[in-house]
Every structure is written in C-alpha cells, then in structure tokens.
C-alpha cells in the first residue's frame, strides 16, 4: 500500500506542476500533460479505494 501512496504522490506533483504551467503561462503542452496525469491519478485513486476497503475488512 505504501508504494501505491507514493505513486499517487508522484502523480499529484506532476499534475500540480503541469496545471500550474498551463494556468500561469498558457503552456498548451503542459495542459495536455496535466490532463493525462489526471487520468492516471483517477486510476490510482480507484485502486487505492479498492485496496483500502480490502484492508479494512481484514
């Protein structure tokens, strides 16, 4: 579970960086990367929810 949390943290940082570049400087490529990171983050968070529920039942 710790490595999953670390992956989530990395994805969040990537999203924050790219979203900030898009918002502040109008960088279109950064916007694309931010959207891609948000999709990856969504997958990781769903996996975390599933893992967390399994752990709480045990």
N, C-alpha and C positions, 0 to 999 in steps of 0.2 A: 504494500500500500504506500510505503514511503516513496518508492520510485515513481508511482503514479502521481503523487502530490508534487514531486519535483518536476515531472513533465508538465503538469498544469501550471506551475510557477513559471517555467520557461516560456510556455505558450502565452501566458498573460503578459510577460515582459515584452515578448515580440509584438504582441498586439498593441500594447501601450506605446511602444516606440514608433511603429508604423502609423498608427492612428494619429499620433501627435504630429508626425511629419506631414501627413495629409492635411490635418486641420490648420497647422501653423504656416506651412509653406506651399500648400496646394499641390503637393507631390502626388501625381496620379498613380505612379508605380507603387508608392507606399500604401496608397488606398487599396490597391489590388492585394498586396501582401497582408494588409490588416484584415481584409475580408476572408482571405484564405486562413489566416490564423484564427479567426473567429469560428470558422467551420471546424477546425482541428480542436479548438477549445471546447466546442459543443460536444464532440465525440468523447473527449477526455472526461468532461464533467458527467456525461451519462454513464461512462464506465465507472467513475468514482461513486456515483449514486448506487449503482448495482453492487459494487464491492462493499460499500459501506452498509447497505442493507443486509448482505450476506453475513458480514462480520457481527452485526448487532443481533442477528438471530442465533448465532453460535454461542 
